[in-house]
Amino acid sequence: MNNAIVHLSDIHFGGVANLAYVRGVEEIMPQLDPSVIVLSGDLSQRARHGEFQAARNFIRTLERTAPVYVVPGNHDVQWWWRPLIPFGTKAKYRKYTRYFGPVPASALSLPDVLVTNALTSHGIAWGSLTPNLRDLAVKGHLPKDEMVRVKRTFDQADPVQLRVLVVHHNVLRGDLSNRMGLARWKQAQQRIVDSGVDIVLCGHDHQEKAELLQQKVVVSCAGTLSTRSRGGRPVVFNRIRWTAGAIHVELYRWDVNRDAFKSSDIYAFAWDRTQKEHARAAARVG
């Protein structure tokens, strides 16, 4: 099996989706030979049935190449249903779960990679509130119980598996937006690092990014497939590959001259699998 993940985000089926980009992804996907394809949220623009149906058809096409792992974004949540009510979860995610399954999604375990998720898209919820009104229903948050569940999943993983966490909101500050995707972001970042994850896949900011979090965790932030790329930059999705010694995040940019995606920048991060195995074994013993 090929050690590769294709990471897409923020397709926004509806008024701002770009069908040329969608077609470009469908055409190039078999060449990329991923073991899993990850969609880190915002499949829709307004959480409408037709938008989710278009996203479901897109996923069916991708599934001809590899399993597809999906999480909801803030645009996929019917936040206007029971805002700020702790027991309103089912109503908020009713349409999404009809098409894409339960929230949070179950972990996906393959021989060399373990993919799980943490729910950051909660609509208007107490944990996401900030003094900034523009954050309403946009900002996410990372509850403690979500990361307890994630850590438990990673603790039970095979030592040779790459541990992948999928969230929607960007966990690092956007270069152009200068915004964090999560409320209480310092706390959220520490919870992520403490979970034992190797790489985080996120989106939301509509700009590509590949950096380290606290010099310990690789973060891959994919761009959007819609017409709302941050700063009018070329549309980008990411491909992650790994060996025993490194994690590579390869960007695929839209080439307007070819009307197709092509490989561009590659970011390499040291990843010592042997050292990780020893550290995790010591943690379990302790």
C-alpha positions, 0 to 999 in steps of 0.5 A: 500500500502506498504511504500517501494521503490526499488532503482536500478542504473547503469545497463549498458545493453551492454558489461558490464551488468551482466545478473546474477544480472539482473535475481537476481533482477527480482527474488527477486522483488516480495518479496520486495513488493515496491510501486514504483521501481526507476532506477536512470540512466545509463540503457545503456553503449553506448546509442544504440538501442539494449541496450535500448531495453534490458532495456525496457524488464527489465522494463516490467518485473519489472512493473509486481510488481510495477510502474517503474520510470526512469531517464537518466544517462550520458551513456544514452545521445548521447552527441556527437550530438551538444555538447555545443549547448543549443538547441541540447537537442532533438538530445541528448535524441532522443533514450532515449525518444523513449523507456522511455518517455520525459525528464524530466519525469513527477512526480509520485504521490502515497498516501504516496510518491511523486517522481519527478526528476531533469535532471543532465545528459547533455552530454558535456554542459557548466554547466558541464565543469570543468578543468579536461578533464576526466569529459567531458560527465561524470560530471553532473550539476543541473540547477537552473530551474530544481530545481525551477520546483522540488520545485514547485512540492514539494510545491504542494504535500500532507503534508503526502507524502514522497518527493523523488528526483531522479537524476543520479549523486551522490550528495555526494562525493564517498568514494572510487572514492573521486569524486563528480558527479556534477559540482558546487556541493556546489551550487547543494547541497544547491538547493537540500536542499532548494527544501523541499525534504526528500530523494534523490535517485542517482547512477553514482559512482558505490558504495553504500552509505546512508548518510545525506546531511547537516543533513537534507536530506537523500541520497541513492546512489545505486551501479551498476548492471554491472561488474564495481562495485567500488573497486570490491565490492559486487553489491548492490541495495537499498530498502527504507522504511519509517514510521512517525518517520524514513526513513530506507535505506536497502542494498541488496548485491549479495551473490556469494554463493547463486547467489542471493541478500540478505538483509545486512546493514540497515541505519536508519534516523530520519524523523519527519513527524509531524514536517515536516508538520508544517514547510511546512505549516508555509513556505506556510503561510509566 
